[in-house]
Amino acid sequence: MYRFLLTPRWWGINVFVLLSIPFCIFMGSWQLGRFEERVQDHRTATEQVSEARHEAPRPLGEMLPVTKATSGKQVTATGRYGRQLLVPGRELDGKQGFYVLTLLRTDSGEALPVVRGWLPGAADAAKAPAAPAGEVTVTGALQASETPGDNGVSAQGGLPAGQTGAISAASLVNLVPYDVYDAWVTLAKGDSGMKAVPASAPPDTGLDLKAFQNLGYTAEWFAFVGFVIFMWFRLLRREVEFARDAELGLVAEEEQPVAADAGAK
């Protein structure tokens, strides 16, 4: 009854199944491992940001460039405030509002974007407090430049003058006549009565779309294992039924090439 399993056609089917199952299990396990790594990165990054609040601040120059290890760390910088911009569409404590971003011109000649605080409502320059005059020393959490479209950062263009959608050197260098650090700082305490903006975890360490894509791929690979096994049993059952019918003479000879080949052996 099962001699058809020794035919070349079924040898090919069996080899394909035997290779597909471990391959799918390997790929599913790999994708699951990637998801678990992202979960661990998210946990570590969150703990790092929380612990960094209690660490002594260090000079800005010692913490650049921004990496996963330095993001969220407390830094200090000295300079004079220059151009002020608004960053609309930013949520804090479940409310919509905007950041007040002021560029701190340092002795190095580069300007450091400093988020002095958050205000509720639509972005309005009249609501934003003026920056302190003279030389100031700021203390805050170091952050990496934002990428439009990621983590809720607006990717819209055509904003009114005096506004920017993302806090990044690439965006700001077109709005000011001087060089800008590829980093920014959010003050530990909000300036002029504004709410301080909490530091966020480093890029690519959150439970974002990529993380859940890994989880989705895991489910797909393991589902494919079940599909391969199901199809193998379905084909097997079909061949057995053909063989049975052939033995009973219920199938014409020209309709059962596989069964006939198996019987000849």
C-alpha positions in Angstrom: 0.0 0.0 0.0 2.8 2.5 0.9 5.3 1.4 -1.7 4.6 4.6 -3.7 6.8 6.4 -1.0 9.8 4.9 -2.8 9.0 6.5 -6.1 11.3 9.4 -7.3 8.4 11.8 -7.0 7.9 11.0 -3.3 11.6 10.9 -2.6 11.6 14.5 -3.7 8.6 15.4 -1.6 10.0 13.7 1.5 13.4 15.4 1.1 11.7 18.8 0.7 9.7 18.2 3.9 12.6 17.0 5.9 14.7 20.0 4.9 11.9 22.6 5.2 10.8 21.7 8.8 14.2 22.3 10.5 14.8 25.4 8.3 11.5 26.9 9.3 12.1 26.1 13.0 15.6 27.7 12.8 14.2 30.9 11.1 11.3 31.1 13.6 13.7 30.7 16.6 16.0 33.3 15.1 13.2 35.8 14.7 12.0 35.1 18.2 15.5 35.7 19.5 15.6 39.0 17.7 12.3 40.0 19.4 13.7 39.0 22.8 16.9 41.0 22.2 14.7 44.1 21.4 12.7 43.5 24.6 15.9 43.3 26.6 17.4 46.4 24.8 14.2 48.3 25.7 14.4 47.2 29.3 18.1 48.2 29.6 17.5 51.5 27.8 14.6 52.4 30.1 16.7 51.6 33.2 19.6 53.6 31.8 17.5 56.7 31.3 16.1 56.4 34.8 19.5 55.8 36.5 21.1 58.6 34.5 18.9 61.2 36.2 20.8 60.6 39.5 24.3 60.7 38.0 26.5 63.7 38.1 26.5 65.7 34.9 29.6 65.7 32.7 30.8 68.2 30.1 29.1 67.9 26.7 32.3 67.3 24.8 33.1 64.2 26.8 29.8 62.5 25.9 29.8 63.0 22.1 29.0 61.5 19.7 25.7 60.2 21.1 25.6 56.4 21.4 23.3 54.0 23.1 25.7 54.2 26.1 25.7 58.0 26.3 22.0 58.7 25.3 20.1 60.0 28.4 23.2 60.9 30.3 23.3 64.2 32.1 25.6 66.8 30.5 26.4 70.4 31.0 27.2 73.1 28.4 27.9 76.8 28.5 27.1 79.5 26.0 24.6 82.1 25.0 21.1 81.4 23.7 20.4 82.4 20.1 17.6 81.5 17.7 14.5 80.1 19.2 12.2 77.6 17.4 9.0 75.7 18.2 8.5 72.0 17.7 4.7 71.4 17.2 2.7 68.2 17.7 4.5 66.9 20.8 2.5 65.0 23.4 3.2 65.0 27.1 1.1 63.5 29.9 -1.6 62.7 27.4 -1.9 66.3 26.1 -0.9 67.8 22.8 1.5 70.7 22.8 4.8 71.9 21.6 8.5 72.1 22.6 10.3 75.3 23.0 13.7 74.7 21.3 16.5 77.3 21.7 20.0 77.0 20.2 22.8 77.5 22.7 25.8 79.0 20.9 28.9 77.6 22.6 32.6 78.7 22.5 33.3 75.9 20.0 31.3 77.8 17.4 28.7 75.1 17.2 25.2 75.5 18.5 23.5 73.0 20.8 19.8 72.5 20.4 18.2 72.8 23.9 14.6 71.9 24.7 13.8 74.3 27.4 10.4 72.9 28.1 6.9 72.0 26.8 3.7 74.0 26.6 0.2 72.8 25.9 -1.9 73.8 22.9 -1.0 74.8 19.3 2.5 76.1 18.7 2.5 79.9 19.2 5.6 82.0 19.5 3.7 84.5 21.7 3.3 81.8 24.4 7.0 80.8 24.4 9.0 82.5 27.1 12.1 84.3 25.9 15.4 82.7 26.6 17.7 84.1 29.4 20.2 86.7 28.2 23.9 86.5 28.7 26.1 83.5 29.3 24.3 80.5 30.8 25.2 77.0 31.8 22.6 74.4 31.1 22.2 70.9 32.5 20.1 68.2 30.9 19.8 64.8 29.3 21.7 64.2 26.1 19.6 62.9 23.2 20.4 61.7 19.7 19.1 63.6 16.7 15.6 62.6 15.7 14.6 61.0 12.5 11.3 62.2 10.9 8.7 59.5 10.9 10.2 57.5 13.8 8.7 57.3 17.3 6.0 59.9 16.6 8.3 62.5 15.2 6.4 64.5 12.6 7.6 64.1 9.0 5.4 66.9 7.6 7.0 69.7 5.7 5.9 73.2 5.0 5.7 74.3 8.6 5.4 78.0 9.4 8.5 80.1 9.9 10.1 79.5 13.3 9.0 75.9 13.5 10.7 72.6 12.9 9.2 69.1 12.8 12.3 67.2 14.0 15.1 68.1 16.3 18.1 67.1 14.2 21.2 68.7 12.8 20.1 67.9 9.3 16.8 69.9 9.8 18.2 72.7 11.9 21.3 73.5 9.7 18.9 74.9 7.1 17.3 77.2 9.6 20.2 78.8 11.3 23.4 80.4 9.9 25.8 78.4 12.1 26.9 74.8 12.6 24.7 72.6 14.9 25.7 69.7 17.1 24.4 66.3 16.0 22.7 66.0 19.3 20.3 67.9 21.6 19.6 68.3 25.3 16.4 68.4 27.2 16.7 70.4 30.4 16.4 68.6 33.7 14.1 71.3 35.0 11.7 73.2 32.7 12.7 76.8 32.1 10.4 79.8 32.9 7.6 77.7 34.3 7.5 75.3 31.3 7.2 71.5 31.9 10.5 69.6 31.5 10.5 67.1 28.6 11.6 63.7 29.9 14.5 62.0 28.2 13.6 59.2 25.8 15.4 55.9 25.2 18.1 55.6 22.5 16.9 54.9 18.9 16.3 51.3 18.0 15.9 50.2 21.6 12.1 50.4 22.0 9.3 48.0 21.4 8.6 49.6 18.0 7.2 48.3 14.7 10.4 46.5 13.9 10.2 44.5 17.2 6.6 43.4 16.5 7.6 42.6 12.9 10.1 40.1 14.4 7.3 38.6 16.5 5.0 38.4 13.5 7.7 36.6 11.4 8.2 34.2 14.2 4.5 33.2 14.1 4.7 32.9 10.2 7.7 30.6 10.2 6.2 28.2 12.9 2.8 28.3 11.0 4.6 27.3 7.9 6.0 24.2 9.7 2.4 23.2 10.4 1.4 23.9 6.9 4.2 21.7 5.4 3.3 18.8 7.7 -0.4 19.2 6.9 0.2 19.2 3.2 2.5 16.1 3.4 -0.2 14.2 5.3 -2.9 15.4 2.8 -0.8 14.2 -0.2 -0.1 10.9 1.6 -3.7 10.3 2.3 -4.7 11.0 -1.3 -2.1 8.6 -2.6 -3.2 5.9 -0.2 -6.8 6.4 -1.4 -5.7 6.1 -5.0 -3.8 2.9 -4.2 -6.8 1.4 -2.4 -9.1 2.3 -5.3 -6.6 0.8 -7.8 -6.5 -2.5 -5.9 -10.3 -2.6 -6.0 -10.3 -1.8 -9.6 -12.2 1.5 -9.1 -9.6 3.6 -10.9 -8.8 3.4 -14.6 -5.2 2.4 -15.4 -4.5 5.7 -17.2 -5.7 7.7 -14.2 -3.3 6.2 -11.7 0.2 6.6 -13.0 1.7 6.8 -9.5 -0.1 3.7 -8.3 0.8 1.8 -11.4 4.5 2.6 -11.0 4.4 1.5 -7.4 2.6 -1.8 -8.3 5.2 -2.6 -10.9 7.9 -2.5 -8.3 
